[in-house]
Amino acid sequence: MKALKRNRPATEAVPQATELAAAGVTIPHYISGHYRWAYLWRPGVWFFDHMPVINCIVFGQYRKMVDATLAHFDPTDATGSTVLIASAYGDLVPRLASRLGDNPLTVLDVAPIQLGLADTKLRQAGLREKAELHLMDAEALDFSDNQFDSGLMFLLLNEMPSDARRRALEHAIRVIKPGGQLVITEYGALGKEHVLHRFPPLRWMVMQIEPHLDSLWRNNLAEMVDDCARASGKRVTLTDCSLIFDGFYRVKRFRVEDLG
Ligand SMILES: C[S@@+](CC[C@H](N)C(=O)[O-])C[C@H]1O[C@@H](n2cnc3c(N)ncnc32)[C@H](O)[C@@H]1O
C-alpha cells in the first residue's frame, strides 16, 4: 500500500486558533483562499451557520440531505465507530451524534473555529461526551489503518481541487475497516435534465460559490472512489445511492473491503 502523509498526533481537546501552527496543521490553500470568508472569518462563520442561509445555499434541500445521510447510521452495536471527515454547518453534527446512540463519533476539521462550533452544538445537545474532536487535515488523516467502522464526508469533496479530493478519499478508505462503510453526501453528477444543470448561467452561479465543483460534476464519483480505494490497498462496492432534488444532490454508500 502506498504510504500516505499524516499529520502529527491530534489532541482530543478543542484547539484554539493560536494552537493551529503548534498542532502542525496547515489550512489548505482552497480554504484560506476561496472559502476564508465562509469557514474562517468569524462574522462569516456566524452568518453561515443559520438554517435559512444554509438552506439558501443548498436550494432548500438541507433537511432531506441530512435525513438521507443519517439513514445509513443507527444506534445498534453493529454500527461501531464513525468518523465525520470535516464538520459542517447546521445540525448535522449533533444529529449524527444522537443517531449513533452509544456508538462513538469522531469529528475532525482543519479549521479550529469549525471545531469550536461543533463543540458548542454538541454541548448544547448534551452530547459532548459522546464525541471526540480533532484538528486534522482530511488529506493527511492521523488515524490508524482500519480504525473506524464508518466514515462520512458531507459536502466536502466538491470544495476540494482534484488532487486534494483524491488524497482525502484515499485516507478515508485507509482508516475504514474492511466490511465498514463510507457514506458520501455530495452534488449529483452533471446531467442534461435538471434545470440547474441545463442552463449555463445557473451553472455559473453555483460555481461562483463552489469553484471546484465542476471537476466533481464531470467525474464518475464511484470510479474515483474505487481508484482511491485501490491506492489504499482496498476496494469498494457501491451499495446504495439516493438522489435528492432530482439528482442535483446524492448520498452514496460504499462498502469497503480488502483488495486481496
Ligand atoms: C464539509 S464542508 C461542508 C460545507 C457545507 N456548506 C456545510 O457546512 O454544510 C465544510 C467544512 O469542511 C472543512 N474542511 C475543508 N477542507 C478540509 C480538509 N482538507 N480537512 C478537514 N476539514 C476540511 C471546513 O473547514 C469546513 O468546516
The ligand as an SDF file (V2000), in Angstrom:
LIG
                    3D

 27 29  0  0  0  0  0  0  0  0999 V2000
  -17.6090   19.6260    4.9260 C   0  0  0  0  0  0  0  0  0  0  0  0
  -17.7460   21.1740    4.2400 S   0  0  0  0  0  0  0  0  0  0  0  0
  -19.4760   21.4030    4.4150 C   0  0  0  0  0  0  0  0  0  0  0  0
  -19.9780   22.5180    3.6060 C   0  0  0  0  0  0  0  0  0  0  0  0
  -21.4370   22.8350    3.7140 C   0  0  0  0  0  0  0  0  0  0  0  0
  -21.6840   24.1080    3.1110 N   0  0  0  0  0  0  0  0  0  0  0  0
  -21.9710   22.7510    5.1230 C   0  0  0  0  0  0  0  0  0  0  0  0
  -21.4150   23.3260    6.0270 O   0  0  0  0  0  0  0  0  0  0  0  0
  -22.9430   22.0540    5.3580 O   0  0  0  0  0  0  0  0  0  0  0  0
  -17.1140   22.4330    5.2060 C   0  0  0  0  0  0  0  0  0  0  0  0
  -16.0960   22.0620    6.2750 C   0  0  0  0  0  0  0  0  0  0  0  0
  -15.0240   21.3470    5.7160 O   0  0  0  0  0  0  0  0  0  0  0  0
  -13.8350   21.7550    6.3470 C   0  0  0  0  0  0  0  0  0  0  0  0
  -12.7150   21.3530    5.5000 N   0  0  0  0  0  0  0  0  0  0  0  0
  -12.4620   21.7220    4.2330 C   0  0  0  0  0  0  0  0  0  0  0  0
  -11.3240   21.1390    3.7820 N   0  0  0  0  0  0  0  0  0  0  0  0
  -10.8730   20.3580    4.7920 C   0  0  0  0  0  0  0  0  0  0  0  0
   -9.7630   19.4920    4.9460 C   0  0  0  0  0  0  0  0  0  0  0  0
   -8.8720   19.3190    3.9780 N   0  0  0  0  0  0  0  0  0  0  0  0
   -9.6220   18.8360    6.1070 N   0  0  0  0  0  0  0  0  0  0  0  0
  -10.5110   18.9960    7.1120 C   0  0  0  0  0  0  0  0  0  0  0  0
  -11.5730   19.8090    7.0390 N   0  0  0  0  0  0  0  0  0  0  0  0
  -11.7630   20.4860    5.8920 C   0  0  0  0  0  0  0  0  0  0  0  0
  -14.0210   23.2560    6.5110 C   0  0  0  0  0  0  0  0  0  0  0  0
  -13.1600   23.7980    7.4810 O   0  0  0  0  0  0  0  0  0  0  0  0
  -15.4860   23.3200    6.9140 C   0  0  0  0  0  0  0  0  0  0  0  0
  -15.6650   23.2280    8.2800 O   0  0  0  0  0  0  0  0  0  0  0  0
  1  2  1  0
  2  3  1  0
  2 10  1  0
  3  4  1  0
  4  5  1  0
  5  6  1  0
  5  7  1  0
  7  8  2  0
  7  9  1  0
 10 11  1  0
 11 12  1  0
 11 26  1  0
 12 13  1  0
 13 14  1  0
 13 24  1  0
 14 15  1  0
 14 23  1  0
 15 16  2  0
 16 17  1  0
 17 18  1  0
 17 23  2  0
 18 19  1  0
 18 20  2  0
 20 21  1  0
 21 22  2  0
 22 23  1  0
 24 25  1  0
 24 26  1  0
 26 27  1  0
M  CHG  2   2   1   9  -1
M  END
$$$$
